[in-house]
Amino acid sequence: NLYDSDKGKTLNLNITEKNVLTQNVGFKVNTTDAAALMLNITRKNYGKRFGQISASAELSANPGVNFVAETNRGNFPVAGIEINGKYQNYSIYEKGEKLHEANLLYSSGSLYIYKRFRHQNTVGLGLKEEYYSGDIYSKNNSDIVNGEKNSFLTNIYGYLSIDNLDDYYF
C-alpha cells in the first residue's frame, strides 16, 4: 500500500514468512580444538507453537551441542528455552610449566522471555541453571584428586538492548 502525506510517500509492506528450514555446515580451526566441524539445522515457522527451533553440534576434540526453541505469537513476548552441553579438555600451566590436564563438562539450561519495542529495541528476563563437572579447579599437583568436582550455578538475568543504528523507515 502506498500512501501520500505532507511528509512524502509511505509504502507499507505486509510480509508473511513461509516455513523455512535451513541446514548449515561450517568449519573452524583454532589452537584449542585444532579443527572442528560445525553443524546446524534451523526451522522457522511462525504459524506453529514454536516459531523457531534450532539444533547445533560441534564435532571436535572438545565437542558441544546447543538446542533453542522460541515461541512467537503476535504481540506477546517471545518465550524461549535453550540447552547447552560442552566437553572441554584444558592444559593447566603455572609459570610456563604444564601441571596437568583438566577435563570439564559444562551444561546449562535457560528459560527466558523478551519483547521488542519501538521496532528495534529489546527488553528481556531469564533464568539460567549451569552445571560444571571436572577437575579444572585444582591449584597445583598436590591438590589433584581422582574424584570429580561438581558445581551448580543459578543465574537470574535481565537485559535491555537499544539499537539506534538503523532507521525504521528507509
Rosetta silent file (secondary structure, phi, psi, omega in degrees, C-alpha in Angstrom):
SEQUENCE: NLYDSDKGKTLNLNITEKNVLTQNVGFKVNTTDAAALMLNITRKNYGKRFGQISASAELSANPGVNFVAETNRGNFPVAGIEINGKYQNYSIYEKGEKLHEANLLYSSGSLYIYKRFRHQNTVGLGLKEEYYSGDIYSKNNSDIVNGEKNSFLTNIYGYLSIDNLDDYYF
SCORE:     score description
SCORE:     0.000 S_00000001
   1 L     0.000  132.004  179.047    0.000    0.000    0.000 S_00000001
   2 E  -113.192  126.966 -177.872    1.368    3.407   -0.969 S_00000001
   3 E  -121.265  139.059  173.231    0.132    6.463    0.929 S_00000001
   4 E   -93.734  141.184  174.401    0.684   10.148    0.225 S_00000001
   5 E  -144.564  175.045 -179.625    1.196   12.503    3.142 S_00000001
   6 L   -68.792  -15.411  178.777    2.515   16.016    3.667 S_00000001
   7 L   -96.235   -2.343 -178.701    5.939   14.486    4.506 S_00000001
   8 E   130.228 -152.069 -178.897    6.155   12.414    1.332 S_00000001
   9 E  -107.475  143.922  177.074    5.140    8.903    0.412 S_00000001
  10 E  -122.664  126.903  177.714    4.868    5.919    2.771 S_00000001
  11 E  -107.907  119.184  177.309    4.987    2.357    1.492 S_00000001
  12 L  -102.745  124.897  177.921    3.575   -0.288    3.862 S_00000001
  13 L  -109.093  128.495  173.770    4.587   -3.886    3.158 S_00000001
  14 L  -103.454  113.662 -174.106    2.690   -6.771    4.763 S_00000001
  15 L  -113.861  130.150  173.648    5.004   -9.768    4.823 S_00000001
  16 L  -114.740  116.143 -178.787    4.028  -13.315    5.777 S_00000001
  17 L   -74.738  143.297  176.092    7.014  -15.582    6.305 S_00000001
  18 L   -89.003  169.823  173.903    6.895  -19.090    4.936 S_00000001
  19 L   -65.742  120.386 -176.929    8.069  -22.212    6.661 S_00000001
  20 E  -119.626  128.801  175.962   11.866  -22.062    6.329 S_00000001
  21 E  -123.521  121.201  179.623   14.214  -24.983    7.011 S_00000001
  22 E  -121.620  142.504  172.340   17.953  -24.378    6.756 S_00000001
  23 E  -118.604  131.345 -175.438   20.867  -26.758    7.171 S_00000001
  24 E  -127.303  140.202  176.932   24.258  -25.177    7.786 S_00000001
  25 E  -128.821  133.691  178.792   27.744  -26.662    7.800 S_00000001
  26 E  -137.606  170.592 -178.361   30.832  -24.828    8.992 S_00000001
  27 E  -143.636  135.792  176.249   34.451  -25.491    9.787 S_00000001
  28 E  -135.675  152.378  178.493   36.762  -23.779   12.276 S_00000001
  29 E  -130.771  129.347  175.365   40.418  -24.080   13.165 S_00000001
  30 E  -153.978  176.986 -175.967   41.962  -22.846   16.412 S_00000001
  31 L   -78.176  -18.258 -179.644   44.633  -23.799   18.952 S_00000001
  32 L   -83.733  -49.028 -174.805   42.176  -25.339   21.436 S_00000001
  33 L   -97.129   -9.083 -169.367   40.176  -27.667   19.195 S_00000001
  34 E    67.531  -87.594  178.237   42.633  -27.999   16.272 S_00000001
  35 E  -132.442  146.977 -179.580   39.784  -28.421   13.754 S_00000001
  36 E  -140.757  140.643  173.948   36.033  -28.589   14.277 S_00000001
  37 E  -100.319  126.185 -177.593   33.059  -29.366   12.064 S_00000001
  38 E  -108.211  127.908 -179.833   30.028  -27.216   12.901 S_00000001
  39 E  -123.906  141.158  178.982   26.518  -28.496   12.033 S_00000001
  40 E  -149.599  142.723  170.733   23.199  -26.671   12.428 S_00000001
  41 E  -133.017  132.087 -177.216   19.590  -27.180   11.435 S_00000001
  42 E  -133.567  134.080  175.198   17.022  -24.432   11.987 S_00000001
  43 E  -119.688  128.155  174.562   13.282  -24.380   11.333 S_00000001
  44 E  -120.078  122.194  175.641   11.285  -21.165   11.308 S_00000001
  45 L  -152.706   95.051 -172.036    7.511  -21.372   11.039 S_00000001
  46 L   -74.489    0.875  173.085    5.793  -18.591   12.936 S_00000001
  47 L   -86.560  -13.039 -178.811    2.386  -20.248   12.492 S_00000001
  48 L   -91.768  168.658  178.400    3.413  -23.100   14.849 S_00000001
  49 L   -58.353  -46.055  175.564    3.578  -23.093   18.662 S_00000001
  50 E  -103.368  108.421 -176.134    7.375  -22.857   18.485 S_00000001
  51 E   -70.685  -26.851  178.951    8.164  -20.317   15.769 S_00000001
  52 E  -140.374  129.857  174.858   11.869  -21.108   15.744 S_00000001
  53 E  -131.279  130.994 -177.977   13.700  -24.333   16.607 S_00000001
  54 E  -138.313  135.453  176.222   17.446  -24.670   16.168 S_00000001
  55 E  -129.549  131.897 -178.471   19.857  -27.528   16.946 S_00000001
  56 E  -130.547  151.227  176.231   23.638  -27.233   16.595 S_00000001
  57 E  -140.624  142.347  173.879   26.564  -29.583   17.111 S_00000001
  58 E  -115.152  117.162  179.851   30.316  -29.047   17.191 S_00000001
  59 E  -102.678  107.537 -176.557   32.296  -32.149   16.267 S_00000001
  60 L  -160.994 -172.048  174.477   35.862  -31.740   17.509 S_00000001
  61 L   -63.239  -25.138  177.805   38.280  -32.788   20.243 S_00000001
  62 L  -122.735   78.729 -172.495   36.028  -30.673   22.518 S_00000001
  63 L   -71.042  156.791  178.245   32.507  -31.497   21.291 S_00000001
  64 E  -152.849  159.317  177.256   29.409  -29.479   22.107 S_00000001
  65 E  -135.965  154.729  178.882   25.668  -29.295   21.440 S_00000001
  66 E  -147.775  137.974  177.098   23.076  -26.491   21.555 S_00000001
  67 E  -135.412  131.848  179.032   19.270  -26.515   21.272 S_00000001
  68 E  -133.636  135.078  173.607   16.998  -23.440   21.145 S_00000001
  69 E  -135.432  130.636 -179.209   13.200  -23.251   20.845 S_00000001
  70 E  -131.582  139.845  173.118   11.256  -19.973   20.847 S_00000001
  71 E   -84.008  161.406  175.806    7.561  -19.148   20.694 S_00000001
  72 L  -157.028   93.760 -175.886    6.343  -16.271   18.589 S_00000001
  73 L  -121.352   92.711  173.362    2.688  -15.341   18.982 S_00000001
  74 L    55.203 -126.754 -177.591    1.712  -11.916   17.675 S_00000001
  75 L   -88.279    2.349  178.995    2.239   -9.100   20.166 S_00000001
  76 L   -74.417  154.941  175.057    3.003  -11.396   23.099 S_00000001
  77 L   -61.964  150.499  176.221    6.571  -11.574   24.435 S_00000001
  78 E   -78.585  129.855  175.414    8.767  -14.283   22.936 S_00000001
  79 E  -110.469  141.021 -177.279    9.360  -17.182   25.354 S_00000001
  80 E  -144.719  163.498  174.279   12.299  -19.488   24.839 S_00000001
  81 E  -133.610  139.233  177.661   14.303  -22.392   26.136 S_00000001
  82 E  -135.139  132.986  178.980   17.994  -23.032   25.465 S_00000001
  83 E  -125.370  130.044 -179.193   20.006  -26.143   26.373 S_00000001
  84 E  -126.753  150.820  172.178   23.809  -26.329   26.015 S_00000001
  85 E  -149.407  139.478 -177.760   26.410  -29.000   26.599 S_00000001
  86 E  -153.321  132.806  171.929   30.178  -28.866   26.057 S_00000001
  87 E  -103.678  134.777 -178.373   33.135  -31.079   26.895 S_00000001
  88 E  -136.532  131.586  174.851   36.459  -29.248   27.194 S_00000001
  89 E  -108.193  121.556 -178.934   39.978  -30.555   27.746 S_00000001
  90 E  -114.137  153.538  167.490   42.390  -27.953   29.130 S_00000001
  91 E  -106.754  124.387 -178.111   46.094  -27.949   29.852 S_00000001
  92 E   -95.805  125.821 -178.704   46.811  -26.173   33.152 S_00000001
  93 E  -118.673  149.794  171.224   50.094  -24.235   33.275 S_00000001
  94 E  -137.560  120.594 -178.552   51.884  -22.395   36.057 S_00000001
  95 L    52.737   42.199  177.221   54.817  -20.125   35.216 S_00000001
  96 L    80.805   -4.090 -179.392   55.121  -21.756   31.782 S_00000001
  97 E  -104.043  129.204 -179.763   55.254  -25.300   33.189 S_00000001
  98 E   -72.369  121.329 -179.428   52.431  -27.712   32.373 S_00000001
  99 E   -87.456  -49.986 -177.954   50.960  -29.003   35.635 S_00000001
 100 E  -170.452  171.287  173.231   48.234  -31.344   34.404 S_00000001
 101 E   -89.707  143.619  177.889   45.334  -31.939   32.052 S_00000001
 102 E  -128.598  129.776  178.642   41.917  -30.783   33.191 S_00000001
 103 E  -110.334  134.103 -177.064   38.643  -32.079   31.795 S_00000001
 104 E  -132.330  131.067  171.981   35.466  -30.087   32.194 S_00000001
 105 E  -108.929  121.919 -179.564   31.878  -30.976   31.316 S_00000001
 106 E  -117.326  133.975  172.551   29.655  -27.911   31.108 S_00000001
 107 E  -142.221  152.315  179.696   25.893  -27.966   30.641 S_00000001
 108 E  -151.459  155.389  174.418   23.226  -25.315   31.042 S_00000001
 109 E  -136.478  134.202 -178.413   19.518  -24.784   30.648 S_00000001
 110 E  -128.253  141.530  168.210   17.807  -21.403   30.252 S_00000001
 111 E  -119.665  131.801 -175.608   14.215  -20.210   30.288 S_00000001
 112 E  -150.510  161.402  171.403   13.720  -16.650   29.074 S_00000001
 113 E  -135.443  150.616  172.910   11.291  -14.106   27.695 S_00000001
 114 E  -152.126  158.748 -178.167   11.897  -10.970   25.688 S_00000001
 115 E  -139.767  130.516  173.433    9.856   -8.320   23.940 S_00000001
 116 E   -82.936  144.738  175.317   10.795   -5.979   21.126 S_00000001
 117 E  -143.355  150.918 -178.309    9.584   -2.414   21.391 S_00000001
 118 L    50.327   43.923  170.443    9.803    0.626   19.147 S_00000001
 119 L    78.356  -52.563 -174.216   10.842   -1.579   16.223 S_00000001
 120 L  -127.258    6.676  179.673   14.466   -2.497   17.045 S_00000001
 121 E   -99.285  153.258 -175.639   14.839   -2.344   20.850 S_00000001
 122 E  -138.426  140.000  170.904   14.543   -5.376   23.141 S_00000001
 123 E  -126.626  138.292 -176.086   13.973   -5.963   26.850 S_00000001
 124 E  -146.261  166.003 -178.616   14.328   -9.447   28.352 S_00000001
 125 E  -148.016  140.855 -179.023   14.406  -11.548   31.523 S_00000001
 126 E  -154.359  167.673  176.239   15.680  -15.065   32.104 S_00000001
 127 E  -130.043  127.832 -177.100   16.658  -17.861   34.471 S_00000001
 128 E  -130.299  130.552  175.923   19.738  -19.992   33.757 S_00000001
 129 E  -112.367  126.057 -179.285   20.972  -23.095   35.580 S_00000001
 130 E  -118.168  145.714  178.936   24.577  -24.145   34.897 S_00000001
 131 E  -130.829  128.458  177.033   26.364  -27.361   35.850 S_00000001
 132 E  -119.437  136.236  175.112   30.126  -27.879   35.836 S_00000001
 133 E  -138.298  124.124  179.217   31.845  -31.206   36.412 S_00000001
 134 E   162.165 -177.631 -176.972   35.606  -31.643   36.277 S_00000001
 135 L  -111.180   22.362 -177.085   38.985  -31.142   37.859 S_00000001
 136 L   -67.578  -18.695 -175.348   39.823  -27.741   36.381 S_00000001
 137 L   -83.854    0.363  177.412   39.702  -26.099   39.808 S_00000001
 138 L   -64.473  139.931 -176.870   42.859  -27.865   41.059 S_00000001
 139 L   -91.550  -40.565  178.692   45.571  -25.361   42.012 S_00000001
 140 L  -153.234  179.166 -174.424   48.705  -27.492   41.822 S_00000001
 141 H   -58.607  -33.449 -178.848   49.885  -31.113   41.592 S_00000001
 142 H   -71.513  -19.485 -179.400   49.432  -31.744   45.324 S_00000001
 143 H   -89.338  -10.437 -175.414   45.744  -30.737   45.054 S_00000001
 144 L   -66.886  125.752  179.813   44.873  -33.124   42.226 S_00000001
 145 L  -122.371  144.536 -178.830   42.325  -35.635   43.417 S_00000001
 146 L   -66.365  -26.079 -178.756   40.958  -38.523   41.350 S_00000001
 147 L   -72.951  157.078  179.576   37.370  -37.597   42.236 S_00000001
 148 L   -84.624  149.235  173.444   35.339  -35.164   40.177 S_00000001
 149 E  -107.415  132.419 -176.082   34.394  -31.712   41.421 S_00000001
 150 E  -122.461  146.798  173.127   30.838  -30.600   40.654 S_00000001
 151 E  -152.449  145.342  175.510   29.104  -27.269   40.964 S_00000001
 152 E  -112.090  140.423  174.990   25.743  -25.767   40.115 S_00000001
 153 E  -129.382  131.589  177.182   25.224  -22.070   39.429 S_00000001
 154 E  -112.321  130.159 -178.336   21.818  -20.416   39.207 S_00000001
 155 E  -125.917  135.038  168.861   21.545  -17.069   37.436 S_00000001
 156 E  -114.105  129.653 -175.402   18.666  -14.653   37.091 S_00000001
 157 E  -139.582  159.708  174.577   19.316  -12.005   34.493 S_00000001
 158 E  -140.518  157.309  178.272   17.711   -9.156   32.652 S_00000001
 159 E  -152.357  157.695  176.902   18.797   -7.086   29.707 S_00000001
 160 E  -134.459  124.759  178.982   17.936   -4.054   27.647 S_00000001
 161 E  -118.232  122.214  178.449   19.151   -3.673   24.072 S_00000001
 162 L  -116.853  118.135 -178.545   18.828   -0.322   22.327 S_00000001
 163 L  -113.851  107.219  179.448   19.684   -0.285   18.629 S_00000001
 164 L  -114.446   23.444 -176.716   19.730    3.165   17.108 S_00000001
 165 L   -83.584  -24.324 -178.982   21.989    2.361   14.152 S_00000001
 166 L  -121.493  149.413  173.754   19.248    1.925   11.545 S_00000001
 167 L   -86.265  142.410  177.751   16.153    3.904   10.731 S_00000001
 168 L   -65.167  -37.798  177.211   12.863    2.007   10.777 S_00000001
 169 L   -97.391  136.982  177.933   11.905    3.840    7.602 S_00000001
 170 L  -142.675    0.000    0.000   14.325    3.722    4.684 S_00000001
